[in-house]
Amino acid sequence: MAYIKVDENLPGIRGLMHFRPETAQPMNDLAEALLRSENSLSCGERELIATYVSYLNDCFFCQNAHGGIAQHYLQCEVSDIDKIKEDYRNSGVSDKLKALLSIAGSVQKSGKSVTEEQVNLARKEGATDREIHDTVLIAAAFCMFNRYVDGLGTSAPADRDFYIKRGKQRAEEGYAHYDPRN
């Protein structure tokens, strides 16, 4: 049960966005720009960055919600997403994405944890300045989103199929005109 009165039928960030729709729209606009706008990183790669940071923050709702979206975009199994979260360095993702996930993991600890060596490695692996920028901003934004969801003690369905089904819907509909009741 959440620490404030939200619609318990709307788990995670959904209940909070319904509670404060005037703050929900700017957050959804940010998510739309970061995760779905024109970019050389695929939507799946960007959702995977969000998923990984949410995993590091131990935010069950966000890591599963965005993991379901990443799984949809990347056309893989949720178990593949779990393996990447647990050990991306030994996963099948590209070396560029591994370098970006390393940066995202450092941002999750502290912005000052990102090193010049990490950025140089990402560049060496083919990452552009925009991809590095967006990785840092996705990681920072998801630290905020995770703390928002967990800081107010929201509920999260334990059944991971819930997130897989919603992942497809969110991938198709996006975030810009997101209605938390759907």
C-alpha positions in Angstrom: 0.0 0.0 0.0 1.4 3.4 -1.0 2.3 5.9 1.6 -0.2 8.4 0.1 -3.7 7.8 -1.1 -3.4 6.7 -4.8 -5.6 4.4 -6.8 -4.3 1.0 -5.8 -5.6 -0.4 -9.2 -2.8 1.7 -10.8 0.5 0.2 -9.7 3.9 1.9 -9.7 4.3 5.2 -11.4 0.8 4.9 -12.9 -1.0 5.7 -9.6 1.4 8.6 -8.9 0.8 10.0 -12.4 -3.0 9.7 -11.9 -2.6 11.5 -8.5 -0.6 14.4 -10.0 -1.4 14.7 -13.7 0.2 18.1 -14.0 3.6 16.6 -13.1 2.9 13.4 -15.1 2.9 15.2 -18.5 6.4 16.7 -18.2 7.8 13.3 -17.0 6.1 11.5 -19.9 7.3 14.1 -22.4 10.9 13.5 -21.0 10.4 9.7 -21.3 9.1 10.1 -24.9 12.1 12.3 -25.9 14.6 10.0 -24.3 13.2 6.6 -25.1 11.3 7.0 -28.4 12.5 10.0 -30.3 14.8 9.9 -33.4 18.1 8.5 -32.2 20.9 6.3 -33.4 20.3 4.0 -30.4 17.3 1.8 -30.9 14.3 2.1 -28.7 15.1 -1.3 -27.4 18.7 -0.2 -26.4 17.4 2.9 -24.7 14.7 0.9 -22.8 17.5 -1.6 -21.8 19.5 1.3 -20.3 16.4 2.4 -18.3 15.9 -1.3 -17.3 19.5 -1.7 -16.1 19.5 1.5 -14.0 16.2 0.5 -12.5 17.6 -2.9 -11.7 20.6 -1.3 -10.0 18.2 0.9 -8.0 16.3 -2.3 -7.0 13.0 -0.7 -8.4 10.9 -3.8 -9.1 8.2 -1.9 -10.9 10.4 0.1 -13.3 12.9 -2.6 -14.1 10.1 -5.0 -15.0 7.9 -2.3 -16.8 10.8 -1.1 -19.0 12.2 -4.7 -19.2 8.9 -5.7 -20.8 9.2 -2.8 -23.3 12.8 -3.6 -24.0 11.9 -7.3 -24.5 9.2 -6.3 -27.0 11.5 -4.1 -29.0 14.5 -6.5 -28.9 12.3 -9.5 -29.7 13.8 -11.6 -27.0 12.7 -13.5 -23.9 12.4 -11.8 -20.5 15.0 -14.3 -19.3 17.4 -12.6 -21.8 16.7 -9.2 -20.3 17.4 -10.7 -16.9 20.8 -12.1 -18.0 21.8 -8.7 -19.4 20.8 -7.0 -16.2 22.7 -9.4 -14.1 25.9 -9.6 -16.2 25.8 -7.3 -19.3 29.6 -7.7 -19.8 29.2 -11.4 -20.7 25.9 -10.9 -22.6 25.4 -10.8 -26.3 24.8 -7.1 -26.5 27.2 -5.0 -28.7 30.5 -3.7 -27.2 29.1 -0.2 -27.7 26.1 -1.0 -25.6 28.2 -2.6 -23.0 30.3 0.6 -22.8 27.1 2.7 -22.5 25.7 0.4 -19.8 28.9 0.8 -17.9 28.4 4.6 -18.0 24.8 4.2 -17.0 25.9 2.1 -14.0 28.3 4.8 -12.9 25.6 7.5 -13.2 23.4 5.4 -11.0 26.0 5.5 -8.3 26.8 9.2 -8.7 27.2 11.5 -11.7 30.8 12.0 -10.6 31.4 8.3 -10.9 31.5 8.5 -14.7 35.1 8.5 -15.8 36.9 9.9 -18.9 38.1 6.3 -19.5 34.5 5.1 -19.7 33.5 7.8 -22.2 36.7 7.2 -24.3 35.9 3.5 -24.4 32.3 4.2 -25.5 33.6 6.4 -28.3 36.2 3.7 -29.3 33.3 1.3 -29.5 31.4 3.7 -31.8 29.2 5.7 -29.5 28.5 9.2 -30.6 28.4 12.2 -28.2 24.6 12.2 -28.4 24.4 8.6 -27.5 26.7 9.2 -24.5 24.7 12.3 -23.6 21.4 10.4 -23.8 22.7 7.4 -21.8 23.7 9.8 -19.0 20.3 11.5 -19.1 18.3 8.2 -19.3 20.3 6.9 -16.3 19.8 10.2 -14.3 16.1 10.4 -15.2 15.5 6.8 -14.2 17.2 7.3 -10.9 14.5 10.0 -10.3 11.7 7.9 -11.6 12.8 4.9 -9.5 13.0 7.0 -6.3 9.6 8.5 -7.1 8.0 5.1 -7.4 9.7 3.5 -4.4 9.9 6.6 -2.3 6.1 6.7 -2.1 5.9 3.0 -1.5 3.8 2.2 -4.5 2.6 -1.3 -5.3 3.9 -3.5 -8.1 2.4 -6.6 -9.5 4.6 -9.7 -8.8 3.4 -11.5 -11.9 6.0 -10.6 -14.6 3.5 -11.5 -17.4 1.7 -8.3 -16.5 4.8 -6.3 -17.6 5.4 -8.3 -20.7 1.8 -7.6 -21.9 2.0 -3.9 -21.0 5.4 -3.7 -22.7 3.9 -4.3 -26.1 1.2 -1.8 -25.4 3.6 0.9 -24.2 5.9 0.3 -27.1 3.0 0.9 -29.5 1.4 3.8 -27.7 4.5 5.6 -26.4 4.7 8.0 -23.4 3.6 11.4 -24.9 -0.1 10.8 -24.5 0.1 8.3 -21.7 -3.1 7.7 -19.7 -2.1 5.9 -16.5 -5.7 4.4 -16.2 -5.1 2.3 -19.4 
